[in-house]
Amino acid sequence: MAVVTVVLPRMLVPIAGGASRIEVSCADPATLSDVVTALSSTHLALARRLVDEMGELRRHVNIYVDGEECRLTAGLATTVSEGARVEVIGSIAGG
């Protein structure tokens, strides 16, 4: 099993039960999709904020695995290793 730390932005902390960091366990080797699935077992509303009904990353959410933006690597198929840090960052829009 791989234990991964998911770090949340302040706006998602309330739907994560007040936690700004959540440790999840998933298969090793794991993918970002596995992490989201593990997260959904305890924080379903949070997982729904990260992926849409089709199982794709929502466009307004950026996720970094150990500092690398997952959209620039393999998206939800990005490999996540034991001890990885998964950071969720909301997009900032404006003009």
LINSULCOR-V182097 format. One record per residue. N is the residue number from 1. RES is the residue in three letters. SS is DSSP state (H for helix, E for strand, - for the rest). PSI is psi in degrees with one decimal (* if undefined). Layout:
{{N,RES,SS,PSI} {N,RES,SS,PSI}}
//
This chain:
{{1,MET,-,140.1} {2,ALA,E,132.2} {3,VAL,E,125.8} {4,VAL,E,141.9} {5,THR,E,124.4} {6,VAL,E,122.7} {7,VAL,E,127.4} {8,LEU,-,149.1} {9,PRO,-,159.5} {10,ARG,H,-36.1} {11,MET,H,-20.4} {12,LEU,H,-9.4} {13,VAL,H,-43.2} {14,PRO,H,-36.1} {15,ILE,H,-2.3} {16,ALA,H,23.0} {17,GLY,-,23.7} {18,GLY,-,0.6} {19,ALA,-,134.3} {20,SER,-,-13.9} {21,ARG,E,135.7} {22,ILE,E,129.6} {23,GLU,E,130.1} {24,VAL,E,150.1} {25,SER,E,135.4} {26,CYS,E,173.6} {27,ALA,-,153.9} {28,ASP,-,116.8} {29,PRO,-,154.8} {30,ALA,E,163.6} {31,THR,E,168.6} {32,LEU,H,-34.3} {33,SER,H,-40.7} {34,ASP,H,-38.8} {35,VAL,H,-44.7} {36,VAL,H,-39.6} {37,THR,H,-44.5} {38,ALA,H,-39.2} {39,LEU,H,-36.3} {40,SER,H,-21.4} {41,SER,H,-24.7} {42,THR,H,-20.6} {43,HIS,-,67.1} {44,LEU,H,-43.8} {45,ALA,H,-36.8} {46,LEU,H,-46.5} {47,ALA,H,-37.4} {48,ARG,H,-22.3} {49,ARG,H,-18.5} {50,LEU,H,-37.7} {51,VAL,E,152.0} {52,ASP,-,-173.7} {53,GLU,-,-22.1} {54,MET,-,-0.8} {55,GLY,-,16.1} {56,GLU,-,154.1} {57,LEU,E,135.9} {58,ARG,-,143.8} {59,ARG,-,-21.8} {60,HIS,-,7.3} {61,VAL,E,131.2} {62,ASN,E,133.5} {63,ILE,E,131.1} {64,TYR,E,134.5} {65,VAL,E,113.1} {66,ASP,-,44.0} {67,GLY,-,-5.1} {68,GLU,E,127.0} {69,GLU,E,125.3} {70,CYS,H,-26.7} {71,ARG,H,-23.3} {72,LEU,H,-8.5} {73,THR,-,-103.5} {74,ALA,-,18.5} {75,GLY,H,-133.9} {76,LEU,H,-13.1} {77,ALA,H,3.7} {78,THR,-,132.6} {79,THR,E,135.3} {80,VAL,E,118.2} {81,SER,-,163.7} {82,GLU,-,131.0} {83,GLY,-,5.0} {84,ALA,-,155.6} {85,ARG,E,118.2} {86,VAL,E,114.2} {87,GLU,E,129.0} {88,VAL,E,126.4} {89,ILE,E,124.8} {90,GLY,E,143.5} {91,SER,-,147.5} {92,ILE,-,121.6} {93,ALA,-,155.6} {94,GLY,-,-179.8} {95,GLY,-,*}}
//
